[in-house]
Amino acid sequence: MEQHKMVIKQAELFVREQLGSDRSGHDWWHIDRVRKMALELAGLEGADPFVCELAALLHDVADEKLNESKEAGLEKVDSWLSMHLSGNPYEPVISHIRSIISTMSYNGGSNPPMTTLEGKVVQDADRLDAIGAIGIARAFAYGGSKGRSMHEPGKDFTGISYRSEENTTVHHFYEKLLKLKDLMNTEHARRLAQKRHQVMEQFLEQFYKEWEAVDGRNA
């Protein structure tokens, strides 16, 4: 539909405005990758492409890490949706997209499971961008933006909250990134996640060798 194309274009402009200067790994290019993956998964799974694309574009506008609160972020999205998807025919679409965005964050593994196919697709697309080679790069970009150290061998992370600046980037692999492979919703995402998971395991193995300066032994 022509109106759908116009809404997507307006969403792109809005997201670039909101996240264009982000340096924490939640920038426009992350959004664009998630959008592309969501559309690929939607085609394979038979999900509504418009809902998937729009939710993928808007999902980090509401991210509580990038706002004063989760509620403040969702209010931004609600306001934008109400302005660009007005009228009774779009009320279910607005409600659906809001539900997806409010549920898709990992949030320490505490969010409830997705209940719609579109939600599962967008969540998988976002989680896939958190792992593999891109996921490694984003993890260190985010850690740097928060002043986290890369690695502190022997540090006890007991009692340190999930998003605390006292965490290290390497610890983040164990508290979240290495868990995502088993949390994918769709078959295609599970296959992709397996490959990307292996990339992270290989990276960590090499990282520890280089950290201890033992990678040159028996070379």
DOSESE-411499 format. One record per residue: residue number from 0; residue in one letter; x, y negated, z negated of N, C-alpha, C, O in turn. Coordinates in Angstrom, 2 decimals, decimal comma. Example, Ala and Ser with C-alpha at 12.3 -4.5 7.8 and 13.67 -1.06 7.14 Angstrom:
2
{0 A {13,19 5,69 -7,80} {12,30 4,50 -7,80} {13,20 3,30 -7,80} {14,24 3,32 -8,46}}
{1 S {12,85 2,25 -7,08} {13,67 1,06 -7,14} {12,90 -0,03 -7,87} {13,41 -1,14 -8,04}}
! end
This chain:
219
{0 M {0,83 1,21 0,00} {0,00 0,00 0,00} {0,87 -1,26 0,00} {1,91 -1,31 -0,65}}
{1 E {0,42 -2,28 0,74} {1,17 -3,52 0,82} {1,30 -4,19 -0,54} {2,34 -4,75 -0,87}}
{2 Q {0,21 -4,13 -1,34} {0,27 -4,76 -2,66} {1,30 -4,07 -3,55} {1,99 -4,73 -4,33}}
{3 H {1,39 -2,76 -3,44} {2,39 -2,03 -4,22} {3,80 -2,51 -3,86} {4,64 -2,69 -4,75}}
{4 K {4,06 -2,70 -2,59} {5,38 -3,17 -2,16} {5,69 -4,54 -2,73} {6,81 -4,82 -3,14}}
{5 M {4,68 -5,41 -2,75} {4,86 -6,75 -3,30} {5,16 -6,69 -4,79} {6,02 -7,42 -5,29}}
{6 V {4,44 -5,82 -5,50} {4,66 -5,68 -6,95} {6,07 -5,16 -7,22} {6,75 -5,66 -8,12}}
{7 I {6,51 -4,18 -6,46} {7,86 -3,64 -6,64} {8,90 -4,72 -6,38} {9,88 -4,82 -7,12}}
{8 K {8,70 -5,52 -5,36} {9,64 -6,60 -5,06} {9,70 -7,61 -6,20} {10,78 -8,05 -6,58}}
{9 Q {8,55 -7,96 -6,73} {8,51 -8,88 -7,86} {9,17 -8,27 -9,09} {9,83 -8,98 -9,85}}
{10 A {8,99 -6,98 -9,29} {9,63 -6,29 -10,42} {11,15 -6,32 -10,29} {11,86 -6,52 -11,27}}
{11 E {11,64 -6,12 -9,07} {13,08 -6,19 -8,84} {13,64 -7,56 -9,23} {14,66 -7,65 -9,91}}
{12 L {12,96 -8,60 -8,81} {13,41 -9,96 -9,13} {13,38 -10,21 -10,64} {14,29 -10,82 -11,19}}
{13 F {12,33 -9,73 -11,29} {12,18 -9,91 -12,74} {13,29 -9,18 -13,49} {13,87 -9,74 -14,42}}
{14 V {13,57 -7,97 -13,10} {14,59 -7,18 -13,78} {15,99 -7,77 -13,56} {16,80 -7,81 -14,48}}
{15 R {16,26 -8,22 -12,35} {17,55 -8,87 -12,09} {17,71 -10,11 -12,97} {18,80 -10,39 -13,46}}
{16 E {16,63 -10,83 -13,16} {16,66 -12,02 -14,01} {16,91 -11,65 -15,47} {17,67 -12,33 -16,16}}
{17 Q {16,28 -10,58 -15,92} {16,38 -10,17 -17,32} {17,70 -9,48 -17,65} {18,26 -9,70 -18,73}}
{18 L {18,20 -8,66 -16,74} {19,34 -7,79 -17,05} {20,56 -8,02 -16,16} {21,55 -7,30 -16,26}}
{19 G {20,48 -9,01 -15,31} {21,57 -9,23 -14,35} {22,92 -9,49 -14,98} {23,95 -9,17 -14,38}}
{20 S {22,95 -10,07 -16,17} {24,23 -10,40 -16,82} {24,64 -9,38 -17,87} {25,62 -9,58 -18,58}}
{21 D {23,90 -8,28 -17,98} {24,21 -7,27 -19,00} {25,55 -6,61 -18,73} {25,90 -6,32 -17,58}}
{22 R {26,31 -6,37 -19,81} {27,61 -5,71 -19,69} {27,69 -4,47 -20,58} {28,77 -3,98 -20,89}}
{23 S {26,52 -3,98 -21,00} {26,50 -2,84 -21,92} {26,14 -1,53 -21,23} {25,93 -0,52 -21,89}}
{24 G {26,07 -1,55 -19,89} {25,68 -0,35 -19,17} {24,20 -0,27 -18,87} {23,71 0,74 -18,38}}
{25 H {23,48 -1,35 -19,18} {22,03 -1,42 -18,91} {21,74 -2,51 -17,88} {20,72 -3,19 -17,94}}
{26 D {22,65 -2,65 -16,94} {22,55 -3,71 -15,95} {21,66 -3,31 -14,77} {21,05 -2,24 -14,78}}
{27 W {21,59 -4,18 -13,77} {20,75 -3,92 -12,60} {21,13 -2,63 -11,90} {20,25 -1,91 -11,43}}
{28 W {22,41 -2,31 -11,83} {22,83 -1,13 -11,08} {22,38 0,16 -11,79} {22,06 1,15 -11,13}}
{29 H {22,36 0,13 -13,11} {21,77 1,26 -13,85} {20,29 1,40 -13,49} {19,81 2,49 -13,22}}
{30 I {19,59 0,29 -13,50} {18,15 0,30 -13,18} {17,93 0,85 -11,77} {17,04 1,66 -11,55}}
{31 D {18,74 0,40 -10,83} {18,58 0,83 -9,44} {18,85 2,33 -9,29} {18,16 3,01 -8,54}}
{32 R {19,86 2,83 -9,99} {20,14 4,26 -9,93} {18,98 5,08 -10,52} {18,59 6,10 -9,96}}
{33 V {18,45 4,61 -11,64} {17,33 5,31 -12,27} {16,11 5,28 -11,35} {15,40 6,27 -11,22}}
{34 R {15,87 4,15 -10,71} {14,76 4,03 -9,77} {14,90 5,03 -8,62} {13,94 5,71 -8,26}}
{35 K {16,10 5,11 -8,05} {16,33 6,02 -6,92} {16,15 7,47 -7,34} {15,54 8,27 -6,62}}
{36 M {16,69 7,82 -8,51} {16,55 9,19 -8,99} {15,10 9,51 -9,33} {14,63 10,62 -9,07}}
{37 A {14,39 8,55 -9,91} {12,97 8,76 -10,25} {12,16 9,03 -8,98} {11,28 9,89 -8,98}}
{38 L {12,45 8,30 -7,93} {11,73 8,52 -6,67} {12,06 9,89 -6,08} {11,19 10,56 -5,53}}
{39 E {13,32 10,30 -6,18} {13,69 11,63 -5,69} {12,96 12,72 -6,47} {12,40 13,64 -5,88}}
{40 L {12,97 12,60 -7,79} {12,29 13,59 -8,63} {10,78 13,57 -8,41} {10,13 14,61 -8,40}}
{41 A {10,23 12,37 -8,23} {8,78 12,24 -8,00} {8,38 12,99 -6,74} {7,36 13,67 -6,71}}
{42 G {9,20 12,86 -5,69} {8,90 13,56 -4,44} {8,95 15,06 -4,60} {8,15 15,78 -4,01}}
{43 L {9,90 15,54 -5,39} {10,05 16,99 -5,59} {8,98 17,56 -6,51} {8,57 18,71 -6,36}}
{44 E {8,54 16,75 -7,47} {7,60 17,24 -8,49} {6,14 16,89 -8,20} {5,24 17,39 -8,87}}
{45 G {5,92 16,03 -7,21} {4,55 15,64 -6,89} {3,99 14,58 -7,80} {2,78 14,51 -8,01}}
{46 A {4,85 13,74 -8,37} {4,41 12,66 -9,25} {4,06 11,41 -8,44} {4,46 11,29 -7,28}}
{47 D {3,33 10,49 -9,05} {2,93 9,24 -8,41} {4,17 8,36 -8,23} {4,75 7,92 -9,22}}
{48 P {4,60 8,10 -7,00} {5,84 7,34 -6,78} {5,75 5,90 -7,25} {6,75 5,34 -7,71}}
{49 F {4,58 5,28 -7,13} {4,45 3,88 -7,54} {4,63 3,75 -9,05} {5,37 2,88 -9,51}}
{50 V {3,96 4,59 -9,81} {4,09 4,55 -11,27} {5,53 4,84 -11,68} {6,08 4,17 -12,55}}
{51 C {6,15 5,84 -11,05} {7,52 6,21 -11,39} {8,50 5,08 -11,08} {9,37 4,76 -11,88}}
{52 E {8,34 4,49 -9,90} {9,27 3,43 -9,51} {9,12 2,20 -10,40} {10,11 1,62 -10,84}}
{53 L {7,90 1,81 -10,67} {7,69 0,61 -11,47} {8,14 0,83 -12,91} {8,75 -0,05 -13,51}}
{54 A {7,85 1,99 -13,47} {8,28 2,28 -14,84} {9,81 2,34 -14,91} {10,41 1,86 -15,88}}
{55 A {10,44 2,92 -13,89} {11,90 2,98 -13,86} {12,51 1,57 -13,79} {13,50 1,28 -14,46}}
{56 L {11,91 0,71 -12,98} {12,42 -0,64 -12,86} {12,31 -1,43 -14,16} {13,21 -2,20 -14,50}}
{57 L {11,23 -1,24 -14,89} {10,95 -2,06 -16,07} {11,45 -1,47 -17,38} {11,40 -2,14 -18,41}}
{58 H {11,92 -0,22 -17,38} {12,10 0,48 -18,65} {13,08 -0,20 -19,60} {12,85 -0,21 -20,81}}
{59 D {14,17 -0,77 -19,09} {15,15 -1,36 -20,02} {14,84 -2,80 -20,38} {15,48 -3,36 -21,27}}
{60 V {13,87 -3,41 -19,72} {13,43 -4,73 -20,15} {12,90 -4,65 -21,58} {13,01 -5,60 -22,36}}
{61 A {12,33 -3,49 -21,92} {11,74 -3,30 -23,25} {12,67 -2,61 -24,23} {12,30 -2,40 -25,38}}
{62 D {13,87 -2,25 -23,80} {14,76 -1,49 -24,68} {15,05 -2,27 -25,96} {15,47 -3,43 -25,91}}
{63 E {14,83 -1,62 -27,10} {15,01 -2,34 -28,36} {16,47 -2,71 -28,62} {16,74 -3,62 -29,41}}
{64 K {17,42 -2,02 -27,95} {18,83 -2,40 -28,09} {19,11 -3,75 -27,45} {20,09 -4,41 -27,79}}
{65 L {18,24 -4,16 -26,52} {18,45 -5,40 -25,77} {17,47 -6,50 -26,15} {17,43 -7,55 -25,51}}
{66 N {16,68 -6,24 -27,21} {15,68 -7,20 -27,67} {15,73 -7,32 -29,18} {16,41 -6,55 -29,86}}
{67 E {15,00 -8,30 -29,71} {14,94 -8,47 -31,15} {14,32 -7,26 -31,82} {14,68 -6,90 -32,94}}
{68 S {13,37 -6,62 -31,12} {12,70 -5,43 -31,63} {12,06 -4,69 -30,47} {11,95 -5,23 -29,36}}
{69 K {11,64 -3,45 -30,73} {10,94 -2,69 -29,71} {9,65 -3,39 -29,32} {9,28 -3,41 -28,14}}
{70 E {8,96 -3,95 -30,30} {7,69 -4,64 -30,05} {7,88 -5,86 -29,16} {7,07 -6,13 -28,28}}
{71 A {8,97 -6,60 -29,40} {9,25 -7,79 -28,59} {9,53 -7,39 -27,15} {9,10 -8,07 -26,22}}
{72 G {10,26 -6,30 -26,98} {10,55 -5,83 -25,63} {9,31 -5,37 -24,89} {9,12 -5,69 -23,72}}
{73 L {8,45 -4,62 -25,59} {7,22 -4,16 -24,97} {6,29 -5,32 -24,64} {5,54 -5,26 -23,66}}
{74 E {6,34 -6,36 -25,44} {5,51 -7,54 -25,16} {5,92 -8,19 -23,85} {5,07 -8,67 -23,09}}
{75 K {7,23 -8,22 -23,57} {7,71 -8,75 -22,28} {7,12 -7,96 -21,11} {6,64 -8,53 -20,13}}
{76 V {7,18 -6,63 -21,25} {6,67 -5,77 -20,19} {5,16 -5,92 -20,05} {4,65 -6,02 -18,94}}
{77 D {4,46 -5,95 -21,17} {3,00 -6,11 -21,15} {2,60 -7,39 -20,44} {1,68 -7,40 -19,62}}
{78 S {3,30 -8,47 -20,76} {2,99 -9,76 -20,17} {3,21 -9,73 -18,66} {2,39 -10,24 -17,90}}
{79 W {4,32 -9,12 -18,25} {4,62 -9,05 -16,81} {3,59 -8,19 -16,08} {3,11 -8,56 -15,02}}
{80 L {3,26 -7,05 -16,64} {2,30 -6,15 -16,00} {0,92 -6,80 -15,88} {0,26 -6,69 -14,85}}
{81 S {0,51 -7,48 -16,93} {-0,80 -8,14 -16,91} {-0,86 -9,23 -15,85} {-1,91 -9,46 -15,25}}
{82 M {0,26 -9,88 -15,62} {0,32 -10,96 -14,64} {0,32 -10,43 -13,21} {-0,25 -11,05 -12,31}}
{83 H {0,96 -9,27 -12,99} {1,15 -8,77 -11,62} {0,26 -7,61 -11,24} {0,17 -7,26 -10,06}}
{84 L {-0,41 -7,01 -12,21} {-1,34 -5,92 -11,92} {-2,70 -6,23 -12,56} {-3,17 -5,49 -13,42}}
{85 S {-3,30 -7,30 -12,13} {-4,56 -7,72 -12,73} {-5,73 -6,99 -12,10} {-5,65 -6,53 -10,96}}
{86 G {-6,81 -6,88 -12,84} {-8,03 -6,28 -12,33} {-8,24 -4,86 -12,84} {-7,29 -4,16 -13,17}}
{87 N {-9,50 -4,45 -12,90} {-9,86 -3,14 -13,43} {-9,16 -1,96 -12,78} {-8,80 -1,02 -13,49}}
{88 P {-8,95 -1,96 -11,45} {-8,30 -0,79 -10,85} {-6,92 -0,48 -11,42} {-6,46 0,66 -11,37}}
{89 Y {-6,25 -1,51 -11,95} {-4,88 -1,32 -12,41} {-4,76 -1,12 -13,92} {-3,66 -0,89 -14,41}}
{90 E {-5,86 -1,19 -14,66} {-5,77 -1,00 -16,11} {-5,16 0,35 -16,48} {-4,31 0,40 -17,36}}
{91 P {-5,58 1,45 -15,83} {-4,95 2,74 -16,15} {-3,46 2,78 -15,80} {-2,68 3,43 -16,49}}
{92 V {-3,07 2,08 -14,73} {-1,67 2,04 -14,34} {-0,85 1,30 -15,39} {0,23 1,75 -15,78}}
{93 I {-1,36 0,16 -15,85} {-0,68 -0,61 -16,89} {-0,52 0,23 -18,16} {0,56 0,27 -18,75}}
{94 S {-1,58 0,89 -18,55} {-1,54 1,72 -19,75} {-0,55 2,87 -19,60} {0,18 3,20 -20,53}}
{95 H {-0,53 3,46 -18,42} {0,37 4,58 -18,15} {1,83 4,14 -18,22} {2,66 4,79 -18,86}}
{96 I {2,15 3,05 -17,55} {3,53 2,56 -17,53} {3,97 2,15 -18,94} {5,11 2,42 -19,34}}
{97 R {3,09 1,51 -19,66} {3,45 1,11 -21,03} {3,73 2,34 -21,88} {4,68 2,35 -22,67}}
{98 S {2,91 3,37 -21,72} {3,10 4,60 -22,48} {4,45 5,24 -22,16} {5,15 5,71 -23,06}}
{99 I {4,80 5,27 -20,88} {6,09 5,83 -20,47} {7,24 5,06 -21,11} {8,13 5,66 -21,72}}
{100 I {7,22 3,76 -20,97} {8,33 2,93 -21,44} {8,47 2,99 -22,96} {9,59 2,97 -23,48}}
{101 S {7,37 3,05 -23,66} {7,42 3,06 -25,13} {7,88 4,40 -25,69} {8,23 4,50 -26,87}}
{102 T {7,88 5,44 -24,85} {8,20 6,79 -25,32} {9,52 7,32 -24,81} {10,07 8,26 -25,39}}
{103 M {10,07 6,74 -23,73} {11,17 7,39 -23,03} {12,52 7,29 -23,70} {13,41 8,09 -23,41}}
{104 S {12,72 6,33 -24,59} {14,02 6,17 -25,24} {14,39 7,40 -26,06} {13,52 8,05 -26,65}}
{105 Y {15,68 7,72 -26,09} {16,15 8,86 -26,90} {15,92 8,60 -28,37} {15,39 9,45 -29,09}}
{106 N {16,33 7,42 -28,84} {16,05 6,96 -30,20} {16,42 8,00 -31,25} {15,65 8,29 -32,17}}
{107 G {17,62 8,55 -31,10} {18,07 9,53 -32,07} {17,33 10,85 -32,00} {17,40 11,66 -32,92}}
{108 G {16,61 11,07 -30,90} {15,85 12,30 -30,74} {14,53 12,32 -31,46} {13,91 13,37 -31,62}}
{109 S {14,07 11,13 -31,91} {12,87 11,08 -32,75} {11,59 10,78 -31,98} {10,50 10,92 -32,53}}
{110 N {11,69 10,35 -30,71} {10,48 10,03 -29,97} {9,70 11,30 -29,61} {10,31 12,35 -29,40}}
{111 P {8,38 11,21 -29,53} {7,58 12,39 -29,15} {7,82 12,74 -27,69} {8,29 11,90 -26,93}}
{112 P {7,51 13,99 -27,28} {7,71 14,38 -25,88} {6,77 13,64 -24,95} {5,68 13,22 -25,35}}
{113 M {7,18 13,49 -23,70} {6,35 12,87 -22,68} {5,12 13,74 -22,39} {5,20 14,97 -22,41}}
{114 T {4,02 13,09 -22,14} {2,77 13,84 -21,91} {2,34 13,82 -20,45} {1,42 14,56 -20,08}}
{115 T {2,96 13,01 -19,59} {2,56 12,93 -18,19} {3,74 13,30 -17,30} {4,90 13,17 -17,69}}
{116 L {3,43 13,77 -16,10} {4,48 14,14 -15,15} {5,33 12,94 -14,79} {6,55 13,05 -14,70}}
{117 E {4,70 11,79 -14,59} {5,44 10,57 -14,25} {6,40 10,20 -15,38} {7,54 9,80 -15,13}}
{118 G {5,94 10,32 -16,60} {6,80 10,03 -17,74} {8,00 10,96 -17,79} {9,12 10,53 -18,06}}
{119 K {7,76 12,23 -17,53} {8,85 13,21 -17,53} {9,87 12,90 -16,45} {11,08 13,02 -16,66}}
{120 V {9,38 12,50 -15,29} {10,26 12,17 -14,17} {11,14 10,97 -14,49} {12,35 11,02 -14,28}}
{121 V {10,55 9,90 -15,00} {11,32 8,69 -15,29} {12,29 8,93 -16,44} {13,42 8,45 -16,41}}
{122 Q {11,86 9,66 -17,44} {12,75 9,98 -18,56} {13,95 10,81 -18,08} {15,08 10,55 -18,49}}
{123 D {13,70 11,79 -17,22} {14,79 12,59 -16,68} {15,76 11,73 -15,88} {16,98 11,88 -16,01}}
{124 A {15,23 10,83 -15,07} {16,08 9,96 -14,26} {16,98 9,09 -15,15} {18,16 8,92 -14,85}}
{125 D {16,43 8,56 -16,21} {17,20 7,73 -17,14} {18,25 8,56 -17,87} {19,38 8,12 -18,04}}
{126 R {17,88 9,75 -18,29} {18,82 10,60 -19,02} {19,94 11,11 -18,12} {21,08 11,27 -18,57}}
{127 L {19,63 11,36 -16,86} {20,68 11,78 -15,94} {21,73 10,69 -15,76} {22,91 10,99 -15,57}}
{128 D {21,31 9,44 -15,83} {22,26 8,34 -15,68} {23,10 8,14 -16,94} {24,05 7,35 -16,93}}
{129 A {22,76 8,84 -18,02} {23,51 8,74 -19,26} {24,58 9,82 -19,37} {25,36 9,83 -20,32}}
{130 I {24,63 10,74 -18,40} {25,60 11,83 -18,47} {26,39 11,89 -17,16} {26,12 11,15 -16,22}}
{131 G {27,38 12,80 -17,12} {28,23 12,88 -15,94} {29,24 11,75 -15,90} {29,49 11,09 -16,90}}
{132 A {29,83 11,53 -14,73} {30,87 10,51 -14,57} {30,33 9,11 -14,88} {30,98 8,33 -15,57}}
{133 I {29,14 8,81 -14,38} {28,53 7,51 -14,67} {28,22 7,39 -16,16} {28,43 6,33 -16,75}}
{134 G {27,74 8,46 -16,75} {27,43 8,44 -18,18} {28,67 8,17 -19,03} {28,60 7,44 -20,02}}
{135 I {29,79 8,75 -18,65} {31,05 8,50 -19,37} {31,41 7,02 -19,28} {31,74 6,39 -20,28}}
{136 A {31,34 6,47 -18,06} {31,68 5,06 -17,87} {30,74 4,16 -18,67} {31,18 3,20 -19,31}}
{137 R {29,44 4,48 -18,65} {28,47 3,67 -19,38} {28,68 3,76 -20,89} {28,51 2,77 -21,60}}
{138 A {29,05 4,94 -21,37} {29,27 5,11 -22,81} {30,39 4,19 -23,30} {30,26 3,56 -24,35}}
{139 F {31,48 4,12 -22,54} {32,59 3,27 -22,97} {32,29 1,79 -22,75} {32,76 0,95 -23,51}}
{140 A {31,49 1,48 -21,72} {31,08 0,09 -21,53} {30,21 -0,36 -22,71} {30,38 -1,45 -23,24}}
{141 Y {29,27 0,51 -23,11} {28,40 0,16 -24,23} {29,20 0,04 -25,53} {29,03 -0,90 -26,30}}
{142 G {30,08 1,01 -25,75} {30,89 0,96 -26,96} {31,72 -0,31 -27,04} {31,82 -0,94 -28,09}}
{143 G {32,32 -0,68 -25,92} {33,11 -1,91 -25,90} {32,27 -3,14 -26,16} {32,71 -4,07 -26,84}}
{144 S {31,06 -3,15 -25,62} {30,19 -4,31 -25,82} {29,76 -4,46 -27,27} {29,41 -5,56 -27,71}}
{145 K {29,80 -3,36 -28,03} {29,41 -3,37 -29,44} {30,61 -3,39 -30,38} {30,45 -3,34 -31,60}}
{146 G {31,80 -3,46 -29,81} {33,00 -3,51 -30,64} {33,37 -2,18 -31,27} {34,10 -2,15 -32,26}}
{147 R {32,88 -1,08 -30,72} {33,20 0,23 -31,27} {34,60 0,66 -30,82} {35,06 0,32 -29,73}}
{148 S {35,27 1,41 -31,67} {36,54 2,01 -31,26} {36,24 3,22 -30,38} {35,14 3,77 -30,43}}
{149 M {37,22 3,64 -29,59} {37,01 4,80 -28,73} {36,91 6,08 -29,55} {36,01 6,89 -29,33}}
{150 H {37,84 6,26 -30,48} {37,94 7,55 -31,17} {38,68 7,35 -32,48} {39,67 6,61 -32,53}}
{151 E {38,21 7,98 -33,53} {38,88 7,94 -34,82} {38,93 9,36 -35,38} {38,01 9,77 -36,08}}
{152 P {39,98 10,10 -35,09} {40,07 11,50 -35,51} {39,90 11,65 -37,03} {40,47 10,89 -37,81}}
{153 G {39,11 12,64 -37,41} {38,93 12,94 -38,83} {37,91 12,08 -39,54} {37,65 12,30 -40,73}}
{154 K {37,33 11,12 -38,86} {36,36 10,25 -39,52} {35,08 11,01 -39,82} {34,59 11,77 -38,99}}
{155 D {34,54 10,80 -41,01} {33,28 11,42 -41,41} {32,13 10,49 -41,03} {32,05 9,37 -41,53}}
{156 F {31,25 10,96 -40,15} {30,15 10,13 -39,68} {28,86 10,38 -40,46} {27,80 9,86 -40,10}}
{157 T {28,94 11,16 -41,52} {27,77 11,42 -42,35} {27,22 10,11 -42,92} {27,96 9,32 -43,50}}
{158 G {25,93 9,91 -42,74} {25,31 8,72 -43,30} {25,42 7,48 -42,43} {24,85 6,44 -42,76}}
{159 I {26,15 7,58 -41,33} {26,27 6,45 -40,42} {25,13 6,53 -39,42} {24,97 7,55 -38,75}}
{160 S {24,35 5,49 -39,32} {23,16 5,53 -38,47} {23,54 5,65 -36,99} {24,65 5,31 -36,57}}
{161 Y {22,58 6,16 -36,24} {22,77 6,48 -34,83} {23,33 5,31 -34,03} {24,21 5,51 -33,18}}
{162 R {22,85 4,10 -34,27} {23,27 2,95 -33,47} {24,25 2,03 -34,19} {24,46 0,89 -33,77}}
{163 S {24,83 2,50 -35,25} {25,76 1,68 -36,03} {27,02 1,38 -35,24} {27,48 2,20 -34,45}}
{164 E {27,57 0,19 -35,45} {28,82 -0,18 -34,81} {30,00 0,60 -35,40} {31,10 0,58 -34,86}}
{165 E {29,76 1,30 -36,52} {30,80 2,11 -37,13} {31,01 3,42 -36,38} {32,01 4,10 -36,59}}
{166 N {30,06 3,78 -35,52} {30,24 4,96 -34,69} {31,36 4,72 -33,69} {31,74 3,58 -33,45}}
{167 T {31,87 5,78 -33,12} {32,85 5,65 -32,04} {32,22 6,15 -30,74} {31,21 6,86 -30,76}}
{168 T {32,81 5,78 -29,64} {32,26 6,21 -28,35} {32,36 7,72 -28,19} {31,43 8,35 -27,68}}
{169 V {33,46 8,31 -28,61} {33,59 9,76 -28,49} {32,57 10,47 -29,36} {32,02 11,49 -28,94}}
{170 H {32,30 9,96 -30,55} {31,28 10,58 -31,40} {29,91 10,52 -30,74} {29,08 11,41 -30,94}}
{171 H {29,66 9,48 -29,95} {28,38 9,32 -29,27} {28,12 10,48 -28,31} {26,96 10,83 -28,06}}
{172 F {29,17 11,07 -27,77} {28,98 12,23 -26,90} {28,30 13,36 -27,68} {27,44 14,06 -27,14}}
{173 Y {28,68 13,53 -28,94} {28,16 14,65 -29,73} {26,81 14,34 -30,36} {26,00 15,25 -30,57}}
{174 E {26,55 13,06 -30,67} {25,28 12,73 -31,28} {24,17 12,57 -30,25} {22,99 12,60 -30,61}}
{175 K {24,53 12,40 -28,97} {23,50 12,23 -27,95} {23,83 12,87 -26,60} {23,09 13,76 -26,15}}
{176 L {24,89 12,46 -25,95} {25,10 12,76 -24,54} {25,17 14,26 -24,24} {24,62 14,71 -23,24}}
{177 L {25,84 15,01 -25,09} {25,96 16,45 -24,85} {24,67 17,21 -25,16} {24,56 18,40 -24,86}}
{178 K {23,71 16,53 -25,75} {22,42 17,16 -26,06} {21,42 16,99 -24,92} {20,43 17,73 -24,86}}
{179 L {21,66 16,05 -24,04} {20,66 15,69 -23,03} {20,39 16,80 -22,01} {19,28 16,91 -21,49}}
{180 K {21,40 17,61 -21,73} {21,22 18,70 -20,75} {20,02 19,58 -21,11} {19,27 19,99 -20,23}}
{181 D {19,85 19,85 -22,37} {18,79 20,75 -22,81} {17,46 20,04 -23,06} {16,49 20,66 -23,50}}
{182 L {17,41 18,75 -22,77} {16,19 17,97 -23,02} {15,52 17,52 -21,72} {14,55 16,77 -21,75}}
{183 M {16,04 17,97 -20,58} {15,44 17,59 -19,31} {14,06 18,24 -19,15} {13,83 19,35 -19,62}}
{184 N {13,17 17,53 -18,48} {11,79 17,99 -18,33} {11,54 18,78 -17,06} {10,72 19,71 -17,06}}
{185 T {12,24 18,42 -15,97} {11,93 18,99 -14,66} {13,05 19,92 -14,19} {14,20 19,79 -14,61}}
{186 E {12,70 20,84 -13,31} {13,66 21,84 -12,85} {14,84 21,22 -12,12} {15,99 21,58 -12,37}}
{187 H {14,56 20,28 -11,21} {15,64 19,65 -10,45} {16,57 18,87 -11,38} {17,79 18,91 -11,20}}
{188 A {16,01 18,18 -12,35} {16,85 17,43 -13,30} {17,71 18,38 -14,13} {18,86 18,06 -14,43}}
{189 R {17,17 19,53 -14,48} {17,96 20,50 -15,24} {19,16 20,98 -14,44} {20,25 21,16 -14,99}}
{190 R {18,98 21,19 -13,15} {20,10 21,63 -12,31} {21,17 20,54 -12,22} {22,37 20,83 -12,34}}
{191 L {20,74 19,31 -12,01} {21,70 18,21 -11,93} {22,40 18,00 -13,28} {23,60 17,72 -13,32}}
{192 A {21,64 18,13 -14,36} {22,20 17,90 -15,69} {23,29 18,92 -16,01} {24,28 18,59 -16,67}}
{193 Q {23,12 20,15 -15,56} {24,12 21,19 -15,81} {25,47 20,77 -15,22} {26,51 20,91 -15,87}}
{194 K {25,44 20,26 -14,00} {26,68 19,83 -13,34} {27,30 18,62 -14,07} {28,51 18,57 -14,30}}
{195 R {26,47 17,69 -14,40} {26,98 16,48 -15,06} {27,49 16,79 -16,47} {28,45 16,18 -16,93}}
{196 H {26,84 17,73 -17,13} {27,29 18,15 -18,46} {28,70 18,72 -18,39} {29,54 18,43 -19,25}}
{197 Q {28,97 19,51 -17,38} {30,30 20,10 -17,21} {31,36 19,02 -16,99} {32,49 19,15 -17,46}}
{198 V {30,99 17,98 -16,28} {31,92 16,86 -16,08} {32,31 16,25 -17,42} {33,48 15,93 -17,64}}
{199 M {31,35 16,07 -18,33} {31,64 15,49 -19,64} {32,50 16,43 -20,48} {33,40 15,98 -21,18}}
{200 E {32,23 17,72 -20,42} {33,03 18,68 -21,18} {34,48 18,67 -20,71} {35,41 18,70 -21,52}}
{201 Q {34,68 18,61 -19,39} {36,03 18,56 -18,84} {36,73 17,27 -19,22} {37,92 17,27 -19,52}}
{202 F {35,97 16,17 -19,21} {36,55 14,89 -19,61} {37,02 14,93 -21,06} {38,14 14,51 -21,35}}
{203 L {36,19 15,45 -21,97} {36,55 15,48 -23,39} {37,76 16,38 -23,62} {38,63 16,06 -24,43}}
{204 E {37,81 17,49 -22,93} {38,97 18,38 -23,07} {40,26 17,66 -22,69} {41,26 17,76 -23,40}}
{205 Q {40,23 16,95 -21,57} {41,41 16,21 -21,13} {41,69 15,02 -22,05} {42,84 14,70 -22,32}}
{206 F {40,63 14,36 -22,51} {40,78 13,21 -23,41} {41,56 13,61 -24,66} {42,49 12,91 -25,06}}
{207 Y {41,18 14,73 -25,28} {41,85 15,16 -26,51} {43,31 15,53 -26,25} {44,17 15,27 -27,09}}
{208 K {43,60 16,12 -25,10} {44,99 16,44 -24,77} {45,82 15,18 -24,65} {46,94 15,10 -25,16}}
{209 E {45,27 14,20 -23,96} {46,00 12,95 -23,77} {46,10 12,17 -25,09} {47,11 11,51 -25,34}}
{210 W {45,06 12,25 -25,91} {45,08 11,55 -27,20} {46,23 12,05 -28,07} {46,92 11,27 -28,74}}
{211 E {46,43 13,37 -28,04} {47,50 13,98 -28,83} {48,81 14,05 -28,06} {49,81 14,57 -28,57}}
{212 A {48,82 13,54 -26,83} {50,01 13,52 -25,97} {50,55 14,92 -25,77} {51,76 15,13 -25,81}}
{213 V {49,66 15,89 -25,54} {50,11 17,27 -25,32} {49,78 17,72 -23,89} {50,01 18,88 -23,55}}
{214 D {49,25 16,83 -23,07} {48,84 17,25 -21,72} {50,03 17,54 -20,81} {49,88 18,17 -19,77}}
{215 G {51,23 17,07 -21,21} {52,40 17,32 -20,38} {53,11 18,62 -20,69} {54,02 19,03 -19,96}}
{216 R {52,72 19,27 -21,77} {53,38 20,51 -22,15} {53,05 21,64 -21,17} {51,90 21,80 -20,75}}
{217 N {54,05 22,37 -20,82} {53,91 23,49 -19,89} {53,36 23,04 -18,53} {52,77 23,84 -17,80}}
{218 A {53,57 21,77 -18,21} {53,07 21,27 -16,93} {53,91 21,80 -15,78} {53,65 21,49 -14,62}}
! end
